[in-house]
Amino acid sequence: MANVSERITDAVTQANVKVLGDSPAMSLSNLYQTISQSLSLSAQNAVMSQQQSNIIHQVTTTQGVSLLYALVTATLGGTTSEVMQADDAESMANMLAMVQALKDSQG
């Protein structure tokens, strides 16, 4: 068996002890990084989910307002069509009065 210097065995032993001593710190730092990354991704997903929800609410509101405007326009158009198709003198007189009232209200 070869004779090994005590200095060499001491240096190897100290290197092994250093690696063993650093292992808990390294594993905890990896754990902390993993946890912090998971939490940040969760926060990011929550923000994105809220933004998507806001977009859906905006689209729904826009559709509702468009529908309301379309209903008012359709009702007005239907009523106007009925009045325009009336042949009796009373309907024509009422229509002329409405036009005159609108003209007077505008100035």
Helices and strands as residue ranges (DSSP letters): H 6-85, H 89-106
